Amino acid sequence: MECISTSLACAHSLYIRELVNKTGVQSPILNCTALPFHWHTIKATIQFMRTGSLQLDSAAMQDMIQCAMFFRIAQLSRLVESFLRQRSKQAETVLDAYKAIFHVMDEQMMRCVTYDTQQIVCENMANHILPYIEEAIKNERSTLALMTSNELYCLLTRDAQRIRHNQREYEDAACQRFQVVMRWIQFHEQTYQFYDSYTRDVHSTTFAKAIRLFSCVHFEHMQPETRQHFINYLRGLPNEMFMLAARPYLPEAQ
């Protein structure tokens, strides 16, 4: 794996070609966070993406999207979208494609990545979510726990929209989402407290994200006795923030 930094404006397309030809590198990663991003490098990137010889991780794909927005390069924008769609179809690269879009979904990003592409990539990621959910339930430092709140929210929202065969499957899925959300909140609360000396805003920040994430659980898919079980569990926690965040979605807890 070769990392090519385009912080050097002289990163010419010929340089990339020679690098690939002489070293046999099959998956160069371009880091274009350090603009200016030379036009010749953009053309080389387009060429390699079209031939399928260029692989990008989620950070590199975010760089490409930012580059397309910065220079308003329609050709690159269309190619990046096509590339993201294609990558999201493969289990080994779907996570990178998903995180490239939903890591920080702001208005500027939404104008660059079309709604159709967002839907396609999100749906493809949701189709592969089960192993990630199982991992998140068992492992505190899981792939889902390490996601941003926005990434997790978009993914769990899509999972909740999926059609199940019967009521039991709907309830099981809701219980799994509840466990994932709890794991995420607890992990990030610990991370904030460990790394941030300014902890006075920790609870307010986590609380806002917790309310949003609990909306993805869909407690209404659970049987009344199951909901009551979770209410009792939340009330028994030493930190009342969890109960307060979930209360808007649990009428029995009012």
Beta strands, then each sheet from edge to edge (+ up, - down):
strand 1: 3-5
strand 2: 29-31
sheet 1: 1+ 2+
end
